[in-house]
């Protein structure tokens, strides 16, 4: 028997003995609202955190299983469950987290060699969205799907109450070392002990009770004084079947814009995060019609270096307030945002949940208090390769991992925690965006248009940072007087004769449009019914098309919304010749741009979401948690 075999037997014996050991601890302020939400809707997967990848070049599922077990042994948070314990005489109980000496992770191997790619994606997604039992545990789920010899797709899912994005980096970095050690049958070269999450709970409560906590409380109360009313989003045509779900869209930031962000940040003495955040604040202002913009952003919450390698939920959202009322230049607004972010970082330790209970803003059904939109910027430092594997877009490259190759495997994120979330991930020199949205508020088409508008605002801000933020152009404008109009004005019979239509044949305009598309898209095979966006076009390229074709429209000036409304060669050619019929509604990416859009009196909500709010009020006596 080798030393490795002896060590493994000893580990198994120690785990068996440790299974009965339990220690109870108080909750952190980040955990309390998650437990409340879970009680309201235990079947929800909105707070499941997941990592997926396809491992090739000799993946060993048994070694991976043993590595997972070692990981769970190293981190108390992965052996934690939640429930009520007796705190005194009588029936007094309180919510606590219980750390078990040992809690076997939920691990399973499945043979997927006969599955189609779509079947594999569906099964992985289903396993990710399976709810966790926070009382019984475990709160870590691992599935390996063998797709070929030495190749498997791996799902690692955890509940957010014990894990955050930083923790995923810690997990992947340690798993790499643990897996390699198992394959080579030797001890892993990792530090012997990680600080337990309970140390953070103690640290947090001591900080709040001290001078630093008092200063942070005063800052946030002053920063968020006044009325904090929920925003109103433009209404759009929704699918009632999707009302209880969230959606997400992944989009790369064009490399020219990514470089421009880095350059402007360096020039202005700030960070890419501040540049991208400022543009998002402008977008939210345009969509809501508000000049006092409240956007949430998650802070890592690991201000104590001792807790850097601890797995747990440390994230604390803070509120960044932007005043756009004076139409300042983008450069000036950028400096304001920088100062706001610096101050928020200084006071980031004050728990948002505690702040909400003190400010007591008006609550509306299931809507998040104080802010309904969030921006985050992820730049993994503990494990940089996590960025590409996390977003898993088409531009993400495979990475080396423990002698294997980890290939990105896309898993749709469908959380509906907030109404609109823009997450930008830095993957090397790439920037990749993930727009998350509630389907009870935004349709997929509306979300795609929001992405186009964001990228257009970003391009304009980078090109002219001295321009007023209120003048930065968007392809699709929102009219908060009640409607936005991008369709041609309906004319009476007598008005038609006031302007002479273009006499050029439709084929002439089609050749002009196709030639412009060929130049900006770098393609030759463009037909009359091809869709600009399906060919790889985006709002930046569309601006180039507009510059090339603006002088071709005979009767009425060609504007940017027209290019969204008429996304095929034939449709845009008819628009140039003013021959489109009055009642025509074009198809494709521009369809929603031609609809009348009114500001919603309230967000569309499902009966289930309203039931959640009633249950919450019943469970806490009507007070906000």
Beta strands, then each sheet from edge to edge (+ up, - down):
strand 1: 22-25
strand 2: 48-56
strand 3: 80-86
strand 4: 93-100
strand 5: 106-111
strand 6: 140-148
strand 7: 151-159
strand 8: 246-252
strand 9: 292-299
strand 10: 316-323
strand 11: 373-378
strand 12: 399-401
strand 13: 404-408
strand 14: 420-427
strand 15: 430-438
sheet 1: 1+ 4- 3+
sheet 2: 5+ 6+ 7- 2+ 13- 12+
sheet 3: 8+ 15- 14+ 11+
sheet 4: 9+ 10-
end
